[in-house]
Structures are given as C-alpha cells and as structure tokens.
Amino acid sequence: MRKLKTVKERVHQIKSDNDQLTTTDGEAAQVLGKFFSSVFLNERDGLVQEEDGWNVIINEDTVMSKLMGLKEDKSPGPDNIHSALLRNCARTVAIPLTIIYQKSFSEGILPDDWKTATTIPIFKKGNKHDASNYRPVSLTSVPCKVLESLIRDTCGRSIG
C-alpha cells in the first residue's frame, strides 16, 4: 500500500537549537542540514592509500560492463542523468566516460556536478519534531557512482 500512496509525507516542524518549532520548510532544512553535517564523517579521513599509490585500471570494457549492470529503476541524481539512459546507451557513452574517468582519476579532480547530492530526510521513528529521528538519504550522480564502483572493485576495499 505504501508504494501506491501518491501523497508523500512532508517533513514536520523540527525543533531548533532554542527548542522552537520551525515555521517554514527552509528553516526545517537548515536544522536538519546542521544535524546531518554534525554526524557525518569527513570522507578524506576514511581514505587509505598504499605507499606506492593505487593501481586503478579504467578501460572501456570495464566501464561498459558497469554501465550494462546499472539498475534502470533507480532515481537519477542532481544532474538528472538517469541510470536507464546510461544502460541503454552504454556502447555510445562508454568511450567518453572512460576518458573522463581516466583524466579525473589521474588528476585527482572530479567534475563539480559529481560533488553535489540531493539529500532527503527520511523519518525513522520517535518524535517527528526531533532532527535526530531522521536519517539522510543522498541522491548522487550516477556517472560518479560508476566511477566509485570501478575504484572500489579495483582497490578491493571500500572508500569513504
């Protein structure tokens, strides 16, 4: 029944630092954003690099394999590039994505669009006015997720 539900629950009023309930969606977003950032870890703290560096191999075949394995029912990220599009056009986009991935990894620079995420608060349980009772779910760029997956597979350990 939840899947058939067309009206999505909104985030309720959230208690701010001064125990006042928020009055606008913007205020609620600020309170939730402040809470979520206080519980996140800095991703760089989780990186482990061997002395001789990483030996990451990114080629057209591995990129195409990853693209063909994408699930088509997943939501697109903030760049609105849908996984179904990448999967259905895998043969066409594998070469340009391979070039972008190789350049990005060799220079250590990600495109700015890949660094952004749409974060949605999902209510867990308890008091709906308490920010700690929400968990963040982030929608990130699908091409960036593919690159992360290639690096994770090559390095054999999780990153972040």
C-alpha positions in Angstrom: 0.0 0.0 0.0 2.9 2.4 0.7 4.0 2.1 -2.9 0.6 3.1 -4.1 0.4 6.1 -1.9 0.7 9.2 -4.1 0.9 11.8 -1.4 4.3 11.9 0.1 4.8 12.8 3.8 6.4 16.1 4.3 9.0 16.8 7.0 7.2 18.1 10.0 8.2 21.1 12.1 11.5 20.4 13.7 12.8 21.7 17.0 15.7 24.1 16.5 18.6 24.7 18.9 16.5 27.0 21.0 13.6 24.4 21.3 11.4 26.5 19.0 9.5 24.6 16.2 10.4 25.7 12.7 7.8 27.6 10.8 9.0 27.2 7.2 10.4 24.4 5.1 13.6 26.4 4.7 14.1 26.6 8.5 13.4 22.8 8.8 16.0 22.2 6.1 18.6 24.3 7.9 18.0 22.5 11.2 18.2 19.0 9.5 21.2 20.1 7.5 23.1 21.2 10.6 22.3 18.0 12.4 23.2 15.8 9.4 26.6 17.6 9.0 27.3 17.1 12.7 27.1 13.3 12.4 28.8 12.8 9.0 32.4 11.8 8.8 34.9 13.6 6.6 35.4 11.3 3.6 39.1 12.0 3.4 39.5 10.6 6.9 38.4 7.2 5.6 40.8 7.0 2.6 43.7 4.6 2.8 46.4 4.8 0.2 49.3 2.4 0.0 52.8 3.9 -0.2 53.1 3.0 -3.9 49.7 4.5 -4.7 46.7 2.9 -6.2 46.9 0.9 -9.4 43.4 1.6 -10.8 42.7 0.3 -14.3 39.9 2.0 -16.0 39.2 0.9 -19.6 36.3 0.9 -22.0 35.4 -2.8 -21.3 35.1 -2.3 -17.5 33.1 0.9 -17.9 30.7 -0.7 -20.4 30.3 -3.7 -18.0 29.4 -1.4 -15.1 27.0 0.6 -17.3 25.3 -2.6 -18.5 24.9 -3.6 -14.9 23.0 -0.5 -13.8 19.5 -0.9 -12.5 17.1 1.1 -14.6 14.6 1.7 -11.8 17.0 3.9 -9.7 16.5 7.6 -9.3 18.8 10.0 -11.1 21.0 12.3 -9.1 21.0 16.1 -9.1 22.4 16.1 -12.7 19.2 14.3 -13.9 21.3 11.6 -15.8 19.2 8.5 -15.4 20.7 5.1 -15.0 18.3 3.7 -17.7 19.8 6.2 -20.2 23.3 5.2 -19.3 22.5 1.5 -19.5 20.6 1.8 -22.8 23.4 3.9 -24.4 26.3 2.1 -22.8 28.1 1.3 -26.1 27.9 5.0 -27.1 28.9 6.6 -23.8 31.5 4.1 -22.6 34.3 5.7 -24.5 33.7 9.3 -23.4 33.1 8.2 -19.8 36.3 6.2 -19.8 38.2 9.2 -20.9 36.6 11.4 -18.3 37.2 8.7 -15.6 40.9 8.3 -16.5 41.5 12.0 -16.6 39.6 12.6 -13.4 41.4 9.8 -11.5 44.9 10.8 -12.8 44.4 14.5 -12.0 42.5 13.8 -8.7 39.7 16.2 -9.8 36.0 15.4 -10.0 33.5 17.4 -12.1 31.7 19.8 -9.8 28.3 18.2 -10.7 29.5 14.9 -9.3 30.3 16.5 -5.9 26.7 17.6 -5.3 23.9 15.5 -3.9 20.2 15.9 -3.2 19.7 14.9 0.4 16.3 13.9 1.6 15.4 13.3 5.3 13.6 10.0 5.9 11.8 9.7 9.2 12.9 6.7 11.3 10.8 6.5 14.4 10.1 8.5 17.6 9.2 12.2 17.8 8.8 13.7 14.4 9.9 17.1 15.7 13.4 15.8 16.7 16.0 16.1 13.9 17.9 13.0 15.3 14.9 10.9 14.3 15.5 11.4 10.6 18.2 9.8 8.5 19.6 11.4 5.4 19.4 9.7 2.0 21.5 11.3 -0.7 21.0 11.0 -4.4 24.3 11.4 -6.1 25.3 11.5 -9.8 25.0 8.0 -11.5 28.3 8.5 -13.5 30.1 9.3 -10.3 28.7 6.2 -8.6 30.0 4.1 -11.6 33.5 5.6 -11.1 33.4 4.9 -7.3 32.4 1.4 -8.1 35.3 0.9 -10.6 37.7 2.2 -8.0 36.2 0.1 -5.2 36.4 -3.0 -7.4 40.0 -2.4 -8.4 41.3 -1.5 -5.0 39.4 -4.3 -3.3 38.3 -2.2 -0.3 35.7 0.3 0.5 36.4 4.0 0.2 35.0 6.7 2.5 
